[in-house]
Amino acid sequence: MTTSMGNGHSICDDYGISQYYMDMDSFRRMNEDRDRVPARDILRGLSNKTLITADVVTRERNTLQELLISALIRRNDGTEFLPLSKLDELLTRKVVERQLRGEFEGLLRDAGLQACIDYVCNRVAIGGPKHLKFASGRRLFAILIMIEKLDSFTDLRDAGLRDIDLPLRKLEDGMRSAHKDKTFTCFRSWSTFKLRAFEEWQWKLLAPYFSMKDGTENQVLFYKLAPQTVMPWIEEETAAAEHYGGQSWVKKVRIHHSHCNFKGPEGRESYFAIKKLHSRHERHFLREVDALKHLSSRPNPNLIQLLATYQHQDDYCLLFPWADGNLRDLWEKVEAPMTHPSQEGTIWMAEVCHGIAAGLGQIHDPGKMAEFEQATLARGFPTRAGSASEMEITGNTMARLVSNDSSPQLYGRHGDLKPENILWFKDQDRISRHNIGILKISDFGLTRFYSRRSISDAESRRAVGFTSTYRAPEIDLKTGVNQNYDIWTLGCLYLEFIIWFMLGWEAVDEFSFQRLDEDRLIDTDPDWIPEDNFFRLTHGSTRACLKDCVRK
């Protein structure tokens, strides 16, 4: 099912077919369910002992084709895919048996017929423990039904063709598996029309199945998908509604429920964010994925969770839960809690600020965060943000998080902490004036991990990225950049957060204009471009100090 692409990344090379079967409760349970679904209506009440005539077989096949076509989901771009759940519902064991019995009447004995039915319906384990795959022939059977080539089924079966060999591409001497070194010469006698029909129909049945598990907990897979792959989105935003950023754009989608094992809030539809990088260089993609995987070794409720990654049409994409907005959206849309002062609102503010700091602490030193969690647990305090009465946060918490020399040797720096990179998830079960939601740090495209705390000036100039407003003085002073850079940006973010909490969004916006106005006083040069950053340079640009409006 998976192979390695280097750097510990696991590739899913079968469109998630094997993982789909592994995620079923059991194959026996799956078979029992199939026998109870509406597809048996295709049999029109006929028992297995009813004489199967050519006319009956034709009528049933036409009905099956109609049902398969009506089950296709058409996407915004005009492409179509057949959901995995519909494939299982329509191609029951009884339906497969009647179609094969009618097609090969007199040519297959009972044992041979049962073997063919098993080939289509049963899940078969292929490969060793490290590369175990599960396969059936249900997709292959559906394609042959749709292009009216079921008479070739035994030839394809004898050649060992299964669903995991798809997709196939046409060669002069047959069809070749796109991801396996295997050529099937059993297609040599097929007409060009039928070969083209096979190629076209296979893509309707190869919408990928996305999963977070591959025999181990929370393993993020990389799906390398052919350009013709139809994605299993049943809702997606149009191009006009996509959110563009400096390094990527993000699109909101809803995945068909039978094409992922990601579980959202019970009773509500789950939406996901597809982040497509502007860069098509693999190294840029792997940089962000490496950071996310490094952090996922200890799941943190304050860091965004990476669900899957894939390459499609030369684009590198990452799949995340969909957020309701970012921190700036929250400031703009939600009334300031202190408009109606309450203990609950103050507790919420303390919790989310602590959560952001805890998330940043895990980036800076994952090992120390683990020790901190164990220590708080031993003292009877929660490891996740609880109520203020339940927490004891001492003044040197952050210092202790980064001070132990026995910590693991990898230390991170986010590099671009700002309100737009703090995602806002509404807590639908507890949403109220005083519980506005959950905040998670995101966008790790500029995150770096190093084997030592001190980062040289040469490394910093090459590696650091920044947003002008929240940049630290080190950038302008051209001094070394280390984890303190994140602490500066966190302080800027906290200051704006507190202003919103006390006075609301208009005050945050006004604070930005105050910083701009102060910058205009620095230089009267008409070419001078004022900024709303938080500091100004002094002493011939050799030192920096906070702007006056920030100090107030």
C-alpha positions as CSV (number, residue, x, y, z in Angstrom):
1,M,0.0,0.0,0.0
2,T,2.8,2.4,0.8
3,T,6.4,3.0,-0.2
4,S,9.0,5.5,1.0
5,M,9.9,8.7,-0.8
6,G,12.8,9.5,1.5
7,N,12.9,11.6,4.7
8,G,10.5,9.1,6.2
9,H,7.6,10.0,4.0
10,S,5.2,7.2,3.1
11,I,3.6,7.1,-0.3
12,C,0.1,5.6,-0.9
13,D,0.4,4.2,-4.4
14,D,-3.0,2.5,-4.8
15,Y,-5.4,5.5,-4.5
16,G,-6.2,4.3,-0.9
17,I,-7.9,1.1,-2.1
18,S,-6.1,-1.1,0.4
19,Q,-6.7,1.3,3.3
20,Y,-10.4,1.5,2.4
21,Y,-10.7,-2.2,3.0
22,M,-8.6,-2.1,6.1
23,D,-10.9,0.6,7.6
24,M,-14.0,-1.6,7.2
25,D,-15.1,-3.3,10.4
26,S,-14.6,-6.7,8.8
27,F,-15.0,-8.2,5.3
28,R,-17.7,-10.5,6.6
29,R,-19.7,-7.6,8.0
30,M,-19.2,-5.8,4.7
31,N,-20.6,-8.7,2.8
32,E,-23.6,-9.0,5.1
33,D,-24.4,-5.3,4.6
34,R,-24.2,-5.6,0.9
35,D,-26.8,-8.3,0.8
36,R,-29.3,-5.9,2.5
37,V,-28.9,-2.9,0.2
38,P,-31.3,-1.8,-2.5
39,A,-29.2,-3.1,-5.3
40,R,-30.8,-6.6,-4.9
41,D,-33.8,-5.0,-6.6
42,I,-31.9,-5.6,-9.8
43,L,-32.8,-9.2,-9.4
44,R,-36.5,-8.2,-9.7
45,G,-37.5,-10.9,-7.2
46,L,-35.9,-13.8,-9.2
47,S,-34.4,-16.6,-7.1
48,N,-31.0,-18.1,-7.9
49,K,-32.8,-21.2,-9.3
50,T,-34.7,-19.1,-11.9
51,L,-33.7,-19.9,-15.4
52,I,-31.4,-17.2,-16.7
53,T,-32.2,-16.4,-20.3
54,A,-30.2,-14.0,-22.5
55,D,-33.2,-11.6,-22.4
56,V,-33.3,-11.6,-18.6
57,V,-29.5,-11.0,-18.4
58,T,-29.7,-8.1,-20.8
59,R,-32.5,-6.4,-18.9
60,E,-30.7,-6.8,-15.6
61,R,-27.5,-5.5,-17.0
62,N,-29.2,-2.5,-18.5
63,T,-30.7,-1.8,-15.1
64,L,-27.4,-2.1,-13.4
65,Q,-25.8,0.3,-15.9
66,E,-28.5,2.8,-15.3
67,L,-28.0,2.5,-11.5
68,L,-24.2,3.0,-11.8
69,I,-24.6,6.0,-14.1
70,S,-27.2,7.6,-11.8
71,A,-24.9,7.1,-8.8
72,L,-22.1,9.1,-10.4
73,I,-21.4,12.4,-8.8
74,R,-20.7,15.3,-11.2
75,R,-18.2,17.9,-10.0
76,N,-18.1,21.6,-10.9
77,D,-15.5,20.9,-13.6
78,G,-17.7,18.4,-15.3
79,T,-15.8,15.3,-14.2
80,E,-17.6,12.4,-12.5
81,F,-16.8,9.8,-9.9
82,L,-18.6,6.8,-8.4
83,P,-18.5,6.9,-4.6
84,L,-17.0,3.8,-2.9
85,S,-20.2,3.3,-0.9
86,K,-22.3,3.1,-4.1
87,L,-19.9,0.6,-5.7
88,D,-20.3,-1.6,-2.7
89,E,-24.1,-1.2,-2.6
90,L,-24.8,-1.8,-6.3
91,L,-22.3,-4.7,-6.9
92,T,-23.5,-7.2,-4.3
93,R,-22.4,-10.8,-4.5
94,K,-25.8,-11.8,-5.8
95,V,-25.7,-9.2,-8.6
96,V,-22.2,-10.3,-9.6
97,E,-23.2,-13.9,-9.5
98,R,-26.2,-13.4,-11.8
99,Q,-24.2,-11.4,-14.3
100,L,-21.4,-13.9,-14.5
101,R,-23.7,-16.8,-14.6
102,G,-25.6,-15.3,-17.5
103,E,-22.5,-14.3,-19.4
104,F,-20.6,-17.6,-19.0
105,E,-23.6,-20.0,-19.0
106,G,-22.3,-23.4,-20.0
107,L,-18.7,-22.2,-20.0
108,L,-18.0,-22.2,-16.2
109,R,-18.8,-25.0,-13.8
110,D,-20.1,-24.2,-10.4
111,A,-16.6,-24.2,-8.8
112,G,-15.2,-22.0,-11.6
113,L,-18.2,-19.6,-11.2
114,Q,-17.7,-19.3,-7.5
115,A,-14.0,-18.6,-8.0
116,C,-14.9,-15.7,-10.4
117,I,-17.4,-14.3,-7.9
118,D,-14.8,-14.5,-5.1
119,Y,-12.3,-12.7,-7.4
120,V,-14.6,-9.8,-7.8
121,C,-16.1,-9.6,-4.2
122,N,-13.5,-11.0,-1.8
123,R,-10.8,-9.0,-0.2
124,V,-7.4,-10.6,-0.9
125,A,-4.2,-9.9,1.0
126,I,-1.2,-9.3,-1.3
127,G,2.4,-8.8,-0.2
128,G,4.4,-9.1,3.0
129,P,3.8,-7.4,6.4
130,K,5.7,-4.3,5.5
131,H,3.9,-3.8,2.2
132,L,0.6,-5.5,2.8
133,K,-2.2,-4.6,0.3
134,F,-5.8,-5.6,0.0
135,A,-7.5,-6.0,-3.3
136,S,-10.7,-7.1,-5.0
137,G,-12.0,-6.9,-8.5
138,R,-15.1,-4.8,-7.9
139,R,-13.9,-1.7,-9.8
140,L,-12.7,-3.9,-12.7
141,F,-16.1,-5.6,-12.9
142,A,-17.9,-2.3,-12.9
143,I,-15.8,-1.0,-15.8
144,L,-16.5,-4.2,-17.8
145,I,-20.2,-3.8,-17.2
146,M,-20.3,-0.2,-18.3
147,I,-18.3,-0.7,-21.5
148,E,-20.1,-4.0,-22.2
149,K,-17.0,-6.1,-22.2
150,L,-17.9,-8.6,-19.5
151,D,-17.1,-11.4,-21.9
152,S,-13.4,-10.5,-21.3
153,F,-13.6,-11.0,-17.6
154,T,-12.0,-14.5,-17.5
155,D,-9.1,-13.3,-19.7
156,L,-8.4,-10.4,-17.3
157,R,-8.8,-12.7,-14.3
158,D,-6.4,-15.2,-15.7
159,A,-3.9,-12.4,-16.3
160,G,-4.1,-11.5,-12.6
161,L,-5.5,-8.0,-13.1
162,R,-7.1,-6.5,-10.0
163,D,-8.3,-3.1,-8.8
164,I,-4.9,-2.2,-7.3
165,D,-3.3,-2.4,-10.8
166,L,-5.4,0.5,-11.9
167,P,-5.0,2.9,-13.6
168,L,-3.9,1.3,-16.8
169,R,-2.4,3.1,-19.8
170,K,-2.4,1.9,-23.4
171,L,0.7,0.5,-25.0
172,E,1.2,-1.1,-28.4
173,D,1.3,-4.5,-26.9
174,G,-1.5,-4.1,-24.3
175,M,-2.2,-2.1,-21.2
176,R,0.4,-1.2,-18.5
177,S,-0.2,-0.5,-14.8
178,A,0.7,3.1,-14.2
179,H,2.4,2.4,-10.8
180,K,3.6,-1.2,-11.2
181,D,6.1,-2.7,-13.6
182,K,3.4,-4.9,-15.1
183,T,2.0,-5.2,-18.6
184,F,-1.3,-7.0,-19.5
185,T,-1.3,-8.4,-23.0
186,C,-4.8,-9.7,-22.6
187,F,-6.1,-6.4,-24.1
188,R,-4.4,-7.1,-27.5
189,S,-7.6,-8.2,-29.2
190,W,-9.6,-5.2,-28.0
191,S,-10.7,-2.6,-30.4
192,T,-9.4,1.0,-30.1
193,F,-12.9,2.1,-29.1
194,K,-13.1,-0.4,-26.2
195,L,-9.6,0.4,-25.0
196,R,-10.4,4.1,-25.0
197,A,-13.7,3.4,-23.1
198,F,-11.8,1.4,-20.5
199,E,-9.3,4.2,-20.0
200,E,-12.0,6.8,-19.6
201,W,-14.2,4.8,-17.3
202,Q,-11.4,3.7,-14.9
203,W,-11.0,7.3,-13.8
204,K,-14.6,7.5,-12.7
205,L,-13.9,4.7,-10.3
206,L,-10.5,5.8,-9.0
207,A,-11.4,8.8,-6.8
208,P,-8.9,8.4,-3.9
209,Y,-9.7,7.4,-0.4
210,F,-7.9,9.6,2.1
211,S,-6.8,8.1,5.5
212,M,-4.7,9.1,8.4
213,K,-3.8,5.6,9.4
214,D,-1.6,3.0,7.7
215,G,-1.0,0.4,10.4
216,T,0.3,3.0,12.8
217,E,-1.4,5.8,14.7
218,N,-1.6,9.2,12.9
219,Q,0.7,8.5,10.0
220,V,0.2,11.1,7.4
221,L,0.3,9.6,3.9
222,F,1.4,11.2,0.6
223,Y,-0.8,10.4,-2.4
224,K,0.9,10.7,-5.8
225,L,-2.1,11.0,-8.1
226,A,-2.2,11.0,-11.9
227,P,-3.4,14.2,-13.7
228,Q,-6.6,12.5,-14.7
229,T,-7.6,11.6,-11.2
230,V,-11.1,12.9,-10.2
231,M,-11.0,14.2,-6.6
232,P,-13.9,13.1,-4.3
233,W,-15.1,16.6,-3.5
234,I,-18.9,17.0,-3.4
235,E,-18.7,20.6,-2.6
236,E,-15.9,23.1,-3.3
237,E,-15.6,26.9,-3.5
238,T,-15.3,28.5,-6.9
239,A,-12.1,30.2,-8.0
240,A,-13.5,33.6,-7.0
241,A,-14.0,32.4,-3.5
242,E,-10.5,31.0,-2.9
243,H,-8.4,32.6,-0.3
244,Y,-4.9,33.6,-1.6
245,G,-1.8,34.0,0.5
246,G,1.8,34.7,-0.1
247,Q,3.0,31.1,-0.2
248,S,-0.2,29.3,-1.2
249,W,-3.9,29.5,-1.7
250,V,-6.6,27.6,0.2
251,K,-9.9,26.2,-1.0
252,K,-12.7,24.8,1.1
253,V,-14.1,21.4,0.1
254,R,-16.4,18.7,1.4
255,I,-15.2,15.1,0.8
256,H,-17.7,12.4,0.1
257,H,-18.1,10.5,3.4
258,S,-17.0,7.1,1.9
259,H,-13.7,8.6,0.6
260,C,-12.0,9.5,3.9
261,N,-11.8,8.3,7.5
262,F,-11.6,11.7,9.0
263,K,-14.4,12.2,11.5
264,G,-16.0,15.6,12.1
265,P,-18.5,16.7,14.7
266,E,-21.3,14.2,15.0
267,G,-24.4,15.2,13.1
268,R,-22.7,17.9,11.1
269,E,-21.0,18.0,7.7
270,S,-17.2,18.1,7.8
271,Y,-15.3,20.5,5.6
272,F,-11.6,20.5,4.9
273,A,-9.0,23.0,3.7
274,I,-6.9,22.2,0.6
275,K,-3.7,24.2,0.7
276,K,-2.0,24.3,-2.6
277,L,1.6,25.7,-2.6
278,H,2.5,28.3,-5.3
279,S,5.8,26.6,-5.6
280,R,6.0,23.3,-7.5
281,H,9.4,22.4,-6.1
282,E,9.3,19.3,-4.0
283,R,11.7,20.7,-1.5
284,H,9.4,23.5,-0.5
285,F,6.5,21.1,-0.1
286,L,8.7,18.7,2.0
287,R,9.9,21.5,4.2
288,E,6.4,22.3,5.5
289,V,5.4,18.6,5.7
290,D,8.5,17.8,7.6
291,A,7.7,20.5,10.2
292,L,4.2,19.3,10.6
293,K,5.2,15.7,10.9
294,H,7.9,16.6,13.5
295,L,5.3,18.3,15.6
296,S,2.7,15.6,15.2
297,S,4.9,13.2,17.1
298,R,3.1,14.6,20.2
299,P,-0.4,15.9,19.1
300,N,-1.1,19.3,20.4
301,P,-4.6,20.8,20.5
302,N,-3.1,24.3,19.8
303,L,-1.4,23.2,16.5
304,I,-3.2,22.6,13.3
305,Q,-3.4,18.9,12.4
306,L,-2.2,17.7,9.0
307,L,-4.5,15.0,7.6
308,A,-3.0,14.0,4.3
309,T,-0.7,15.3,1.4
310,Y,-0.9,14.7,-2.3
311,Q,0.5,15.7,-5.7
312,H,-2.1,16.3,-8.4
313,Q,-1.5,17.9,-11.8
314,D,2.0,18.9,-10.7
315,D,0.6,20.8,-7.7
316,Y,1.6,19.9,-4.1
317,C,-1.3,20.1,-1.7
318,L,-1.9,19.6,2.0
319,L,-5.2,18.6,3.6
320,F,-6.3,20.2,6.9
321,P,-9.5,20.6,8.9
322,W,-11.4,23.7,7.7
323,A,-11.3,26.6,10.1
324,D,-14.1,29.2,10.6
325,G,-11.5,31.9,10.1
326,N,-8.3,33.3,11.6
327,L,-7.7,35.4,14.6
328,R,-8.1,38.6,12.7
329,D,-11.5,37.4,11.4
330,L,-12.4,36.7,15.1
331,W,-11.5,40.3,16.0
332,E,-13.5,41.8,13.2
333,K,-16.6,39.6,13.6
334,V,-17.0,39.0,17.3
335,E,-17.9,41.6,19.9
336,A,-15.2,42.4,22.5
337,P,-15.8,40.3,25.6
338,M,-15.3,43.2,27.9
339,T,-18.3,44.9,26.3
340,H,-20.2,42.7,28.7
341,P,-17.6,41.8,31.4
342,S,-17.7,38.4,32.9
343,Q,-15.5,35.8,34.6
344,E,-16.2,33.3,31.8
345,G,-15.0,35.7,29.1
346,T,-11.8,36.5,31.1
347,I,-11.2,32.7,31.6
348,W,-11.6,32.1,27.9
349,M,-9.1,34.8,27.0
350,A,-6.5,33.4,29.5
351,E,-7.1,29.9,28.2
352,V,-6.5,30.7,24.5
353,C,-3.5,32.9,25.2
354,H,-2.0,30.1,27.3
355,G,-2.9,27.7,24.4
356,I,-1.0,29.7,21.8
357,A,2.0,29.9,24.1
358,A,1.9,26.2,24.7
359,G,1.7,25.5,21.0
360,L,4.7,27.8,20.3
361,G,6.5,26.0,23.2
362,Q,6.1,22.7,21.5
363,I,7.6,24.2,18.3
364,H,10.5,25.6,20.2
365,D,11.2,22.5,22.3
366,P,8.9,19.4,21.9
367,G,10.9,17.5,24.5
368,K,10.5,20.2,27.1
369,M,6.8,20.4,26.5
370,A,6.5,16.7,27.2
371,E,8.3,17.2,30.5
372,F,6.1,20.1,31.4
373,E,3.0,18.1,30.7
374,Q,4.2,15.3,32.9
375,A,5.1,17.8,35.7
376,T,1.7,19.5,35.6
377,L,0.0,16.1,35.6
378,A,2.0,15.0,38.6
379,R,0.9,18.1,40.5
380,G,-2.7,17.4,39.6
381,F,-3.0,20.2,37.0
382,P,-4.5,19.6,33.5
383,T,-2.1,19.3,30.5
384,R,-4.6,21.1,28.2
385,A,-6.1,24.5,28.9
386,G,-8.8,24.3,31.5
387,S,-10.5,26.9,33.6
388,A,-8.5,29.5,35.4
389,S,-9.3,27.9,38.8
390,E,-7.8,24.6,37.5
391,M,-4.5,26.1,36.2
392,E,-1.4,27.3,38.0
393,I,0.8,29.1,35.5
394,T,3.9,30.5,37.1
395,G,5.8,33.5,35.8
396,N,8.8,31.5,34.6
397,T,6.8,28.9,32.7
398,M,8.2,29.8,29.3
399,A,11.7,30.1,30.7
400,R,11.4,26.6,32.1
401,L,10.2,25.3,28.7
402,V,13.4,26.3,27.0
403,S,16.1,26.1,29.7
404,N,16.9,22.4,30.2
405,D,20.1,21.3,28.4
406,S,19.1,17.7,28.5
407,S,16.2,18.3,26.1
408,P,16.1,16.7,22.6
409,Q,18.5,18.2,20.2
410,L,16.0,19.6,17.7
411,Y,14.6,23.1,18.3
412,G,12.1,24.9,16.1
413,R,11.2,28.4,15.1
414,H,7.8,29.2,13.5
415,G,9.1,32.2,11.7
416,D,5.8,33.9,10.7
417,L,3.5,34.1,13.7
418,K,0.7,36.6,13.1
419,P,-3.1,36.8,13.4
420,E,-3.7,35.4,9.9
421,N,-1.7,32.3,10.9
422,I,-3.7,31.6,14.1
423,L,-6.8,29.7,12.9
424,W,-10.1,30.1,14.6
425,F,-12.4,27.0,15.1
426,K,-15.8,27.7,16.6
427,D,-16.7,25.2,19.4
428,Q,-20.2,24.4,18.1
429,D,-21.0,22.4,21.2
430,R,-20.1,25.2,23.6
431,I,-20.3,28.4,21.5
432,S,-21.5,31.4,23.5
433,R,-20.7,35.0,24.2
434,H,-18.0,33.8,26.6
435,N,-16.7,30.8,24.7
436,I,-15.8,32.0,21.3
437,G,-13.9,29.0,20.1
438,I,-10.5,27.4,19.8
439,L,-7.3,28.8,18.3
440,K,-4.6,26.8,16.6
441,I,-1.2,27.8,15.2
442,S,-0.9,27.1,11.4
443,D,1.2,27.8,8.3
444,F,4.5,26.1,8.9
445,G,6.0,26.9,5.5
446,L,8.7,29.1,7.2
447,T,9.2,26.9,10.2
448,R,12.7,25.5,10.7
449,F,14.2,22.9,13.1
450,Y,17.8,23.1,14.1
451,S,20.2,20.9,16.1
452,R,21.3,23.8,18.3
453,R,19.6,26.8,19.9
454,S,21.8,29.5,18.5
455,I,21.4,30.2,14.8
456,S,24.2,32.0,13.1
457,D,23.6,35.2,11.2
458,A,24.3,33.5,7.9
459,E,21.7,30.8,8.6
460,S,19.1,33.3,9.7
461,R,19.3,35.6,6.7
462,R,18.9,32.5,4.5
463,A,16.1,30.8,6.4
464,V,14.0,33.5,8.0
465,G,10.7,34.7,6.5
466,F,8.6,37.4,8.0
467,T,5.5,39.6,7.7
468,S,6.5,43.3,7.7
469,T,4.1,44.4,10.5
470,Y,5.2,41.8,13.0
471,R,8.9,41.5,12.2
472,A,11.3,41.7,15.0
473,P,14.1,44.4,15.2
474,E,16.7,41.7,14.3
475,I,15.7,41.9,10.7
476,D,16.4,45.6,10.3
477,L,19.5,45.4,12.6
478,K,20.8,42.4,10.6
479,T,21.7,40.5,13.7
480,G,21.2,36.8,14.4
481,V,17.7,35.4,14.4
482,N,16.7,32.7,16.9
483,Q,13.6,31.6,18.8
484,N,13.4,35.0,20.4
485,Y,12.1,36.2,17.0
486,D,8.9,34.2,17.7
487,I,8.6,35.7,21.2
488,W,8.6,39.2,19.7
489,T,5.9,38.4,17.3
490,L,3.9,36.6,20.0
491,G,4.2,39.8,22.1
492,C,2.9,41.9,19.2
493,L,0.0,39.5,18.7
494,Y,-0.9,39.4,22.4
495,L,-0.9,43.2,22.6
496,E,-3.4,43.5,19.7
497,F,-5.4,40.6,21.3
498,I,-5.7,42.4,24.6
499,I,-6.7,45.7,22.9
500,W,-9.5,43.8,21.1
501,F,-10.5,42.0,24.3
502,M,-10.9,45.3,26.1
503,L,-12.0,47.7,23.3
504,G,-13.0,45.8,20.2
505,W,-11.9,45.7,16.6
506,E,-12.1,49.4,15.9
507,A,-9.4,50.0,18.6
508,V,-7.2,47.3,17.0
509,D,-7.6,49.1,13.6
510,E,-6.9,52.5,15.2
511,F,-3.8,51.1,16.8
512,S,-2.4,50.2,13.4
513,F,-3.0,53.7,12.1
514,Q,-1.3,55.1,15.2
515,R,1.8,53.1,14.4
516,L,1.7,54.3,10.8
517,D,1.3,57.9,11.8
518,E,4.3,57.6,14.1
519,D,6.4,56.2,11.3
520,R,5.5,59.1,9.1
521,L,7.2,61.4,11.5
522,I,10.5,59.6,11.2
523,D,11.3,60.7,7.7
524,T,9.8,63.5,5.5
525,D,11.3,62.0,2.3
526,P,8.3,61.7,-0.1
527,D,9.7,58.3,-1.1
528,W,9.5,57.1,2.5
529,I,6.9,54.3,2.9
530,P,5.6,54.3,6.5
531,E,4.9,51.0,8.2
532,D,2.7,49.9,11.1
533,N,5.4,47.8,12.7
534,F,6.0,48.0,16.5
535,F,9.5,49.4,16.7
536,R,11.7,52.2,15.3
537,L,15.4,52.4,14.8
538,T,17.6,54.9,16.7
539,H,21.2,55.8,17.1
540,G,21.9,55.8,13.3
541,S,19.9,52.6,12.8
542,T,22.2,50.7,15.2
543,R,19.6,50.2,18.0
544,A,15.8,49.7,18.1
545,C,13.1,50.8,20.6
546,L,9.4,50.4,20.8
547,K,7.3,53.1,19.2
548,D,5.7,55.5,21.6
549,C,2.2,54.4,20.9
550,V,3.2,50.8,21.6
551,R,4.8,51.7,25.0
552,K,1.6,53.5,26.0
